[in-house]
């Protein structure tokens, strides 16, 4: 909602509609490929600081950093199958 209101306030025009094959286009902006990358961008985002209070911004950072750490510590089924005999 904040980004929509920001666009209205600043009279931001949306980009033209994309009508090509998204899979063959090589000049499109990329989105983060992981939660870790997204978290770094969120931490550095000036817009996020204006959209959320500092307390909410810090809460989201802490919450998702905890998720990233938990995900990194988890052992997947693939890892168990692949390395079980070595362990």
C-alpha positions as CSV (number, residue, x, y, z in Angstrom):
1,X,0.0,0.0,0.0
2,X,2.9,2.4,0.8
3,X,4.4,2.0,-2.6
4,X,1.0,2.7,-4.3
5,X,0.5,5.8,-2.2
6,X,4.1,6.9,-2.9
7,X,3.5,6.6,-6.6
8,X,0.3,8.6,-6.3
9,X,2.0,11.3,-4.2
10,X,5.0,11.6,-6.6
11,X,2.9,11.2,-9.7
12,X,5.0,8.2,-10.8
13,X,4.1,6.8,-14.2
14,X,4.1,3.0,-14.4
15,X,6.5,1.5,-17.0
16,X,5.0,0.4,-20.3
17,X,3.4,-3.1,-20.2
18,X,5.9,-5.8,-21.0
19,X,4.6,-7.9,-23.9
20,X,7.6,-10.1,-24.8
21,X,8.7,-13.5,-23.7
22,X,10.0,-12.9,-20.2
23,X,12.3,-16.0,-20.4
24,X,14.2,-14.8,-23.4
25,X,14.5,-11.2,-22.3
26,X,18.0,-10.4,-21.0
27,X,17.6,-6.7,-20.1
28,X,15.0,-7.0,-17.3
29,X,15.9,-6.0,-13.7
30,X,16.5,-8.9,-11.5
31,X,14.9,-9.7,-8.2
32,X,16.9,-11.2,-5.3
33,X,17.6,-14.9,-5.7
34,X,17.5,-15.7,-2.0
35,X,15.9,-14.5,1.2
36,X,19.5,-13.5,2.3
37,X,19.8,-11.2,-0.7
38,X,16.4,-9.8,-0.2
39,X,17.1,-9.1,3.4
40,X,20.3,-7.2,2.6
41,X,18.3,-5.0,0.2
42,X,15.5,-4.5,2.7
43,X,18.0,-3.4,5.4
44,X,19.5,-0.8,3.0
45,X,16.2,0.4,1.6
46,X,15.3,4.0,2.1
47,X,11.8,3.3,1.0
48,X,11.3,0.6,3.6
49,X,12.4,3.1,6.3
50,X,9.7,5.5,5.1
51,X,7.0,2.8,4.7
52,X,7.5,1.2,8.1
53,X,8.4,2.7,11.5
54,X,12.0,2.0,12.6
55,X,10.7,-0.5,15.2
56,X,8.8,-2.5,12.5
57,X,11.7,-2.3,10.1
58,X,14.1,-3.7,12.7
59,X,11.5,-6.4,13.7
60,X,11.3,-7.6,10.1
61,X,15.1,-7.6,9.8
62,X,15.5,-9.6,13.0
63,X,12.6,-12.0,12.2
64,X,13.9,-12.8,8.7
65,X,17.6,-12.9,9.7
66,X,16.5,-15.6,12.2
67,X,14.8,-17.5,9.3
68,X,17.9,-17.3,7.2
69,X,20.0,-18.6,10.0
70,X,17.5,-21.5,10.7
71,X,17.4,-22.4,7.1
72,X,21.2,-22.4,6.8
73,X,21.4,-24.7,9.9
74,X,18.8,-27.2,8.6
75,X,19.9,-30.4,7.1
76,X,17.9,-31.3,4.0
77,X,16.8,-34.7,2.9
78,X,19.2,-34.5,-0.1
79,X,22.1,-33.9,2.3
80,X,21.2,-36.8,4.4
81,X,20.9,-39.1,1.4
82,X,24.1,-37.8,-0.2
83,X,26.3,-37.8,2.9
84,X,24.8,-40.3,5.3
85,X,27.4,-42.9,4.7
86,X,30.3,-40.5,5.1
87,X,28.9,-39.4,8.5
